[in-house]
Amino acid sequence: MSTDDNQVEKQDFEEQNDEREYIIKDISEILEEEPHTIRNWLKELEGYIPFTKKKNGYRIFKKEGLERFRLIKHLNRDQEYTLKEIALYLDTGGEAFKPVPEISADSILADEMRRMRERLDQLEERDKKRDEILMNLAEQLNKQNTYIEHTLQERNENLTTAMREMLESKKLTAVSQHEEQPIKKGWFQRLLGR
């Protein structure tokens, strides 16, 4: 008979006998722990494990005591709590230390991959928005450059035209002033009368 079959039989036997009384040897067999381990747990956590003592000195445990030992075994072996931490756990009704659910490496990796995908999606979305903003800025800069070039060209043409007009008007003014002024004669010409 395999150990799995023994465990199934033990559980069936326990369920049939809710009022059954257990001694330390029975509990050690059910929990598959050494009797000295059960005694140590009882010594350290005596106030937390319900039992009665018979006249012969044997400690007798009911189903409630067996369940408490199962919890202690789970906390000590599976969750790696110390006996002091287990006492604190039992004092606070489990609020001080909640047993950590067993998490497989696959679920940890799956959660990490999910978080990484979410972060990657966020970064890609941010990159798309940044690219859109950069494209809009580039378009606006091109429009501004075109406007500035057009405005400068127009201003240069206006300045060139204004300068030509001013030069032409100065030439005309100079020519008209030259024609209106009497020719001055030097003193020698005046002397000779010419």
Contacts in CASP RR format, 6 or more apart in sequence:
PFRMAT RR
TARGET T0000
AUTHOR 0000-0000-0000
METHOD contacts of the structure
MODEL  1
MSTDDNQVEKQDFEEQNDEREYIIKDISEILEEEPHTIRNWLKELEGYIP
FTKKKNGYRIFKKEGLERFRLIKHLNRDQEYTLKEIALYLDTGGEAFKPV
PEISADSILADEMRRMRERLDQLEERDKKRDEILMNLAEQLNKQNTYIEH
TLQERNENLTTAMREMLESKKLTAVSQHEEQPIKKGWFQRLLGR
10 29 0 8 1.000
10 30 0 8 1.000
14 20 0 8 1.000
14 30 0 8 1.000
14 63 0 8 1.000
14 66 0 8 1.000
18 63 0 8 1.000
19 62 0 8 1.000
19 63 0 8 1.000
20 62 0 8 1.000
20 63 0 8 1.000
21 60 0 8 1.000
21 61 0 8 1.000
21 62 0 8 1.000
22 30 0 8 1.000
22 60 0 8 1.000
22 61 0 8 1.000
22 62 0 8 1.000
22 65 0 8 1.000
22 66 0 8 1.000
23 58 0 8 1.000
23 59 0 8 1.000
23 60 0 8 1.000
23 61 0 8 1.000
24 35 0 8 1.000
24 38 0 8 1.000
24 39 0 8 1.000
24 42 0 8 1.000
24 59 0 8 1.000
25 35 0 8 1.000
27 33 0 8 1.000
27 38 0 8 1.000
27 61 0 8 1.000
27 66 0 8 1.000
27 69 0 8 1.000
28 34 0 8 1.000
28 35 0 8 1.000
28 37 0 8 1.000
28 38 0 8 1.000
30 66 0 8 1.000
31 38 0 8 1.000
31 69 0 8 1.000
31 70 0 8 1.000
31 73 0 8 1.000
33 73 0 8 1.000
38 69 0 8 1.000
41 49 0 8 1.000
41 69 0 8 1.000
41 72 0 8 1.000
41 76 0 8 1.000
41 83 0 8 1.000
42 49 0 8 1.000
42 51 0 8 1.000
42 59 0 8 1.000
44 83 0 8 1.000
44 87 0 8 1.000
45 72 0 8 1.000
45 83 0 8 1.000
45 86 0 8 1.000
45 87 0 8 1.000
45 90 0 8 1.000
48 68 0 8 1.000
48 87 0 8 1.000
48 90 0 8 1.000
49 61 0 8 1.000
49 65 0 8 1.000
49 68 0 8 1.000
49 69 0 8 1.000
49 72 0 8 1.000
50 61 0 8 1.000
50 62 0 8 1.000
50 64 0 8 1.000
50 65 0 8 1.000
50 68 0 8 1.000
51 59 0 8 1.000
51 60 0 8 1.000
51 61 0 8 1.000
51 65 0 8 1.000
52 59 0 8 1.000
52 60 0 8 1.000
53 59 0 8 1.000
53 60 0 8 1.000
54 60 0 8 1.000
61 69 0 8 1.000
72 86 0 8 1.000
74 99 0 8 1.000
75 81 0 8 1.000
75 85 0 8 1.000
75 86 0 8 1.000
75 89 0 8 1.000
75 97 0 8 1.000
75 99 0 8 1.000
76 82 0 8 1.000
76 83 0 8 1.000
76 86 0 8 1.000
78 99 0 8 1.000
78 102 0 8 1.000
79 97 0 8 1.000
79 99 0 8 1.000
79 100 0 8 1.000
81 89 0 8 1.000
81 97 0 8 1.000
85 96 0 8 1.000
85 97 0 8 1.000
88 96 0 8 1.000
88 97 0 8 1.000
89 96 0 8 1.000
89 97 0 8 1.000
185 194 0 8 1.000
END
